[in-house]
């Protein structure tokens, strides 16, 4: 159950990442908007990496408990 929940969190992170990445391809009219979008995507990528690391650590912990 915990693994399924973590996997769902992982997938949701990717969905947000891909959604906002597609927004960048809309060619924003103002340079300021583009900079904000890039900053947001960088923050989102950092968030995704943190979640991925947490997910990996939890899986390793679960596997250790099963051994």
DRENDO-1510 file (C-alpha; in Angstrom, 1 decimal, always signed):
<recs>
REC; n; res; u; v; w
REC; 1; UNK; +0.0; +0.0; +0.0 .
REC; 2; UNK; +2.8; +2.4; +0.9 .
REC; 3; UNK; +4.7; +1.6; -2.3 .
REC; 4; UNK; +1.6; +2.3; -4.4 .
REC; 5; UNK; +1.1; +5.6; -2.6 .
REC; 6; UNK; +4.7; +6.6; -3.2 .
REC; 7; UNK; +4.5; +5.6; -6.8 .
REC; 8; UNK; +1.4; +7.7; -7.3 .
REC; 9; UNK; +3.3; +10.7; -5.8 .
REC; 10; UNK; +6.1; +10.0; -8.1 .
REC; 11; UNK; +3.8; +9.9; -11.2 .
REC; 12; UNK; +2.0; +13.1; -10.1 .
REC; 13; UNK; +5.3; +14.9; -10.0 .
REC; 14; UNK; +6.1; +13.8; -13.5 .
REC; 15; UNK; +2.7; +14.9; -14.7 .
REC; 16; UNK; +3.2; +18.4; -13.3 .
REC; 17; UNK; +6.7; +18.5; -14.7 .
REC; 18; UNK; +5.6; +17.6; -18.2 .
REC; 19; UNK; +2.6; +19.9; -18.1 .
REC; 20; UNK; +4.6; +22.9; -17.2 .
REC; 21; UNK; +7.3; +21.9; -19.7 .
REC; 22; UNK; +4.7; +22.0; -22.4 .
REC; 23; UNK; +3.6; +25.5; -21.3 .
REC; 24; UNK; +7.1; +26.8; -22.1 .
REC; 25; UNK; +6.6; +25.7; -25.7 .
REC; 26; UNK; +3.8; +28.3; -26.0 .
REC; 27; UNK; +6.3; +31.0; -26.7 .
REC; 28; UNK; +5.5; +33.5; -23.9 .
REC; 29; UNK; +5.2; +37.1; -25.1 .
REC; 30; UNK; +7.2; +38.6; -22.3 .
REC; 31; UNK; +10.7; +37.7; -21.3 .
REC; 32; UNK; +9.8; +38.1; -17.7 .
REC; 33; UNK; +7.1; +35.4; -18.0 .
REC; 34; UNK; +9.6; +33.1; -19.6 .
REC; 35; UNK; +12.1; +33.7; -16.8 .
REC; 36; UNK; +9.4; +33.0; -14.2 .
REC; 37; UNK; +8.4; +29.8; -16.0 .
REC; 38; UNK; +12.0; +28.6; -16.2 .
REC; 39; UNK; +12.5; +29.3; -12.5 .
REC; 40; UNK; +9.3; +27.4; -11.7 .
REC; 41; UNK; +10.4; +24.4; -13.7 .
REC; 42; UNK; +13.8; +24.4; -12.0 .
REC; 43; UNK; +12.1; +24.4; -8.7 .
REC; 44; UNK; +9.7; +21.7; -9.8 .
REC; 45; UNK; +12.6; +19.6; -11.0 .
REC; 46; UNK; +14.3; +20.0; -7.7 .
REC; 47; UNK; +11.1; +19.0; -6.0 .
REC; 48; UNK; +10.8; +16.0; -8.3 .
REC; 49; UNK; +14.4; +14.9; -7.5 .
REC; 50; UNK; +13.8; +15.2; -3.8 .
REC; 51; UNK; +10.7; +13.1; -4.1 .
REC; 52; UNK; +12.6; +10.5; -6.2 .
REC; 53; UNK; +15.3; +10.3; -3.6 .
REC; 54; UNK; +12.8; +9.8; -0.8 .
REC; 55; UNK; +11.0; +7.1; -2.9 .
REC; 56; UNK; +14.3; +5.3; -3.5 .
REC; 57; UNK; +15.2; +5.5; +0.2 .
REC; 58; UNK; +11.8; +4.1; +1.2 .
REC; 59; UNK; +12.0; +1.3; -1.2 .
REC; 60; UNK; +15.5; +0.4; +0.0 .
REC; 61; UNK; +14.2; +0.5; +3.6 .
REC; 62; UNK; +11.3; -1.7; +2.8 .
REC; 63; UNK; +13.6; -4.2; +1.0 .
REC; 64; UNK; +15.9; -4.2; +4.1 .
REC; 65; UNK; +13.0; -4.9; +6.4 .
REC; 66; UNK; +11.9; -7.9; +4.2 .
REC; 67; UNK; +15.3; -9.5; +4.3 .
</recs>
